[in-house]
């Protein structure tokens, strides 16, 4: 007789309190934490709650909710073929980790200007500095907006997330350099500026951006303040949205080189609830505000070079990682498609067909009943579950005060 094993686990997530996170109960990550981590998890009014992690990465591993001493990684390691799936184990021999990291992010102010290195550079950095780069993996990621409209719709009706993704088209960058004298002064190299304006190219953008990011901060700061003051007094000097972005980023990181290197070089992206972007390895980005849910490769590798203190900047490796490919902002948007494993679609009852890899889900609204092979869990907002590969998942909204409204997000590794 085959040995029986558990197919459905409730998990205890991991909270990251980075300083860019929303504070107290204003943070979706904090509100979800009551059931993601347990009712005894303390939420402090003035503390930031930036992320909930759902995965086995060593910087934030999840544990079993009813047995918090045992990690999900412990369970998987006991029998990878069952708990990760035979297909995945054959593809990645010796693997004992969930091959993705699932996150909820609650963003109050801009994240550092960053890039996630590709696998080759990640392996190199992990060998050179294993304390900082604890894994050798790349980190492509999908971000889906799950929050509510921000700033009373001042960014546009229904806009619930804003951020900077990828380099703007080269001609747009060139126009900014020509029209903003403070930007040209901040770059400080007339030869490379003139070469870029005359014939914009990826290679010259690499040189120009590197010069800007490498200038001493004490040179950059007065130029940033001068530009913000000038455009505040003469708001028609630039597009209204650009002026607003300058003010917003400068209020959060006064005088930082990121004010210039983000606003004038990167695409400003606005998402409504349910809309998404994809950011590959080596792509520049800096989220600004809102609540999102992310699906990414299992990695915590990041290179920062602005919107962080000068001593924390990793400018040389950051520049080495970037592709410097310029695209229109819509390039990074992902089209909405129905989940092909869903039987019913948007409904009170749902059946998700089995996948050959692990699956993690989190309830972000309402109360849900989840059943897998006779195991049933009643889950409130914030509850996290792990489903063993090869199992059909049955879902049902549980009415609260006569209303049946809820939302649950899933991440799966189909091989």
BANU-155822 format. One line per field, with one value per residue (C-alpha): residue in one letter; residue number from 1; x, y, z. Coordinates in steps of 0.2 Angstrom, whole numbers. Layout:
N
resn <- A|...
resi <- NUM|...
X <- X|...
Y <- Y|...
Z <- Z|...
***
This chain:
415
resn <- X|X|X|X|X|X|X|X|X|X|X|X|X|X|X|X|X|X|X|X|X|X|X|X|X|X|X|X|X|X|X|X|X|X|X|X|X|X|X|X|X|X|X|X|X|X|X|X|X|X|X|X|X|X|X|X|X|X|X|X|X|X|X|X|X|X|X|X|X|X|X|X|X|X|X|X|X|X|X|X|X|X|X|X|X|X|X|X|X|X|X|X|X|X|X|X|X|X|X|X|X|X|X|X|X|X|X|X|X|X|X|X|X|X|X|X|X|X|X|X|X|X|X|X|X|X|X|X|X|X|X|X|X|X|X|X|X|X|X|X|X|X|X|X|X|X|X|X|X|X|X|X|X|X|X|X|X|X|X|X|X|X|X|X|X|X|X|X|X|X|X|X|X|X|X|X|X|X|X|X|X|X|X|X|X|X|X|X|X|X|X|X|X|X|X|X|X|X|X|X|X|X|X|X|X|X|X|X|X|X|X|X|X|X|X|X|X|X|X|X|X|X|X|X|X|X|X|X|X|X|X|X|X|X|X|X|X|X|X|X|X|X|X|X|X|X|X|X|X|X|X|X|X|X|X|X|X|X|X|X|X|X|X|X|X|X|X|X|X|X|X|X|X|X|X|X|X|X|X|X|X|X|X|X|X|X|X|X|X|X|X|X|X|X|X|X|X|X|X|X|X|X|X|X|X|X|X|X|X|X|X|X|X|X|X|X|X|X|X|X|X|X|X|X|X|X|X|X|X|X|X|X|X|X|X|X|X|X|X|X|X|X|X|X|X|X|X|X|X|X|X|X|X|X|X|X|X|X|X|X|X|X|X|X|X|X|X|X|X|X|X|X|X|X|X|X|X|X|X|X|X|X|X|X|X|X|X|X|X|X|X|X|X|X|X|X|X|X|X|X|X|X|X|X|X|X|X|X|X|X|X|X|X|X|X
resi <- 1|2|3|4|5|6|7|8|9|10|11|12|13|14|15|16|17|18|19|20|21|22|23|24|25|26|27|28|29|30|31|32|33|34|35|36|37|38|39|40|41|42|43|44|45|46|47|48|49|50|51|52|53|54|55|56|57|58|59|60|61|62|63|64|65|66|67|68|69|70|71|72|73|74|75|76|77|78|79|80|81|82|83|84|85|86|87|88|89|90|91|92|93|94|95|96|97|98|99|100|101|102|103|104|105|106|107|108|109|110|111|112|113|114|115|116|117|118|119|120|121|122|123|124|125|126|127|128|129|130|131|132|133|134|135|136|137|138|139|140|141|142|143|144|145|146|147|148|149|150|151|152|153|154|155|156|157|158|159|160|161|162|163|164|165|166|167|168|169|170|171|172|173|174|175|176|177|178|179|180|181|182|183|184|185|186|187|188|189|190|191|192|193|194|195|196|197|198|199|200|201|202|203|204|205|206|207|208|209|210|211|212|213|214|215|216|217|218|219|220|221|222|223|224|225|226|227|228|229|230|231|232|233|234|235|236|237|238|239|240|241|242|243|244|245|246|247|248|249|250|251|252|253|254|255|256|257|258|259|260|261|262|263|264|265|266|267|268|269|270|271|272|273|274|275|276|277|278|279|280|281|282|283|284|285|286|287|288|289|290|291|292|293|294|295|296|297|298|299|300|301|302|303|304|305|306|307|308|309|310|311|312|313|314|315|316|317|318|319|320|321|322|323|324|325|326|327|328|329|330|331|332|333|334|335|336|337|338|339|340|341|342|343|344|345|346|347|348|349|350|351|352|353|354|355|356|357|358|359|360|361|362|363|364|365|366|367|368|369|370|371|372|373|374|375|376|377|378|379|380|381|382|383|384|385|386|387|388|389|390|391|392|393|394|395|396|397|398|399|400|401|402|403|404|405|406|407|408|409|410|411|412|413|414|415
X <- 0|7|11|-1|5|-3|-8|-13|-3|-7|8|15|22|37|36|49|49|59|58|49|34|17|16|4|-13|-12|-1|-10|5|2|-17|-14|-1|-14|-18|-3|8|-5|-16|-1|9|11|7|15|7|23|33|34|27|34|32|25|36|28|42|57|71|83|81|62|57|39|35|20|6|2|20|30|46|45|49|41|59|60|44|50|67|59|53|56|48|31|31|40|34|43|44|52|64|69|72|82|91|94|82|73|66|50|57|48|45|28|26|14|21|14|23|23|38|50|60|79|83|88|91|91|106|105|110|128|131|122|133|148|142|137|155|163|152|141|135|127|122|116|110|116|99|92|76|64|47|29|20|1|-8|-20|-23|-36|-35|-22|-22|-40|-37|-25|-14|-30|-46|-43|-24|-19|0|14|32|47|51|64|72|62|64|80|73|63|78|88|74|74|93|91|77|82|99|101|101|115|125|122|129|144|152|148|157|146|130|133|137|120|110|117|114|106|111|111|130|131|116|127|141|130|120|136|143|127|127|145|145|148|132|137|137|120|110|110|106|91|85|87|77|63|62|62|48|38|38|36|26|24|43|39|24|13|16|35|34|24|36|51|43|37|53|63|52|56|74|80|93|96|103|89|77|85|90|73|61|71|77|64|46|33|20|2|-8|-26|-31|-28|-16|2|20|34|52|66|83|94|80|80|65|60|42|34|18|3|0|5|7|23|29|47|62|68|81|85|98|97|109|105|112|101|88|99|114|130|139|126|127|133|135|149|140|123|129|137|120|109|104|101|87|75|57|39|32|18|31|32|13|6|-11|-25|-28|-40|-31|-31|-32|-48|-64|-77|-68|-75|-87|-92|-86|-71|-60|-42|-35|-19|-2|14|23|20|6|5|-11|-15|-33|-32|-50|-65|-66|-62|-65|-51|-52|-39|-42|-54|-43|-53|-47|-58|-47|-48|-40|-21|-21|-8|-8|3|-4|6|9|-4|-19|-36|-40|-58|-63|-78|-82|-89|-103|-100|-115|-125|-112|-100|-86|-68|-51|-37|-21|-11|6|11|26|21|36
Y <- 0|17|28|43|61|77|87|104|114|130|141|155|168|180|199|211|228|238|257|260|250|257|260|251|246|257|243|228|217|222|219|202|197|194|177|176|175|173|184|186|195|213|227|244|260|269|254|250|233|231|213|196|182|165|153|144|157|158|176|174|156|151|138|127|137|124|118|134|126|116|125|121|118|104|96|97|90|75|69|81|69|71|89|97|84|71|82|96|85|77|94|101|87|89|104|105|123|130|137|153|167|174|191|204|222|238|253|270|278|274|259|260|262|244|230|211|203|189|171|173|189|182|167|178|190|176|169|186|192|177|188|200|189|173|164|162|165|178|186|190|195|199|212|213|228|222|239|252|269|280|299|301|297|311|300|295|287|270|271|260|258|269|265|267|253|252|266|279|279|287|303|307|306|317|330|331|334|348|356|354|364|357|339|343|351|336|325|337|329|340|329|313|324|332|315|308|323|322|303|295|276|263|263|282|281|268|281|295|287|280|298|304|291|292|311|316|318|336|342|334|340|359|356|345|358|371|362|358|376|383|371|375|393|390|375|376|374|355|344|344|326|328|342|332|317|328|335|318|309|324|325|307|307|326|330|312|308|296|311|315|297|291|305|310|293|280|276|281|267|268|252|249|235|219|226|219|222|210|215|203|201|216|228|244|248|258|256|272|268|256|237|223|205|198|181|179|167|161|175|190|197|216|230|247|264|278|282|274|282|284|271|258|261|247|258|248|232|240|248|231|222|234|231|249|244|259|255|263|260|249|236|230|228|210|206|199|181|168|155|140|128|137|128|141|158|172|164|159|141|136|121|123|108|99|106|96|108|116|129|143|153|168|175|194|197|189|171|155|136|127|108|96|77|78|90|106|123|138|153|171|186|184|165|156|138|126|113|97|94|84|89|97|112|115|133|141|158|158|171|184|193|187|192|181|192|187|186|173|174|159|155|139|131|121|112
Z <- 0|-5|9|12|12|15|-1|6|19|27|28|39|28|31|32|26|34|22|25|8|14|19|38|50|45|29|23|14|19|37|36|27|40|54|45|35|51|64|75|88|75|81|69|75|69|64|57|38|32|14|8|12|5|1|-4|2|-1|13|16|20|21|25|38|42|50|63|66|64|69|52|36|19|13|27|20|2|7|15|-2|-17|-29|-20|-14|-29|-42|-52|-68|-59|-50|-66|-75|-60|-52|-33|-32|-15|-16|-24|-40|-38|-25|-23|-14|-9|-9|-1|-7|1|-7|-22|-21|-25|-43|-47|-58|-55|-63|-76|-71|-77|-67|-52|-51|-52|-39|-27|-29|-26|-12|-5|10|-1|-15|-6|-22|-39|-48|-60|-55|-69|-62|-65|-55|-55|-47|-33|-24|-24|-33|-26|-23|-27|-45|-48|-58|-68|-65|-57|-57|-42|-45|-52|-56|-67|-79|-93|-103|-113|-132|-136|-144|-129|-118|-130|-129|-110|-111|-123|-114|-96|-93|-75|-82|-94|-80|-69|-83|-84|-99|-114|-126|-122|-121|-138|-146|-139|-144|-161|-164|-149|-147|-134|-133|-130|-118|-108|-107|-103|-89|-82|-81|-72|-59|-55|-52|-34|-25|-18|-37|-41|-25|-29|-47|-42|-30|-42|-55|-43|-37|-55|-61|-46|-50|-68|-70|-89|-91|-91|-94|-78|-75|-76|-63|-51|-52|-49|-34|-27|-29|-23|-7|-3|-8|-7|-20|-25|-42|-44|-46|-63|-68|-65|-71|-87|-92|-88|-93|-80|-79|-72|-69|-64|-53|-62|-75|-75|-81|-84|-80|-86|-79|-83|-85|-75|-64|-48|-41|-34|-25|-23|-19|-31|-30|-38|-46|-49|-50|-33|-30|-19|-30|-33|-38|-32|-38|-33|-20|-8|2|-8|2|-3|-21|-33|-48|-58|-57|-60|-76|-81|-79|-89|-107|-111|-122|-125|-128|-126|-109|-116|-120|-102|-100|-100|-109|-98|-102|-93|-83|-94|-79|-73|-76|-72|-73|-62|-51|-33|-36|-45|-50|-54|-64|-58|-63|-62|-51|-34|-31|-18|-15|-4|0|-2|1|9|15|5|7|-2|-4|-11|-10|4|14|17|24|28|25|29|22|22|24|13|7|-2|-14|-19|-37|-47|-37|-43|-32|-27|-22|-14|-8|10|12|26|32|17|4|-5|-11|-11|-20|-20|-30|-35|-42|-49|-57|-72|-80
***
